């Protein structure tokens, strides 16, 4: 999360920043299994921002 925030913080909208804060508050283990694809992402968290975060962690471009 930290590297993603550093790379994208200046480009995020206020809504995306709020969403990022919401993701940060999740239990790390839940977030991890969603990011690595071991569990389906609940619809309420499967957002464009989450997909950017997942792509970033998989080494893909996460530019907005």
Secondary structure, 3 states (H helix, E strand, C coil): CHHHHHHHHHHCCHHHHHHHHHHHCCCHHHHHHHHCCCCCCCCCCCCHHHHHHHHHHCCCCCCC
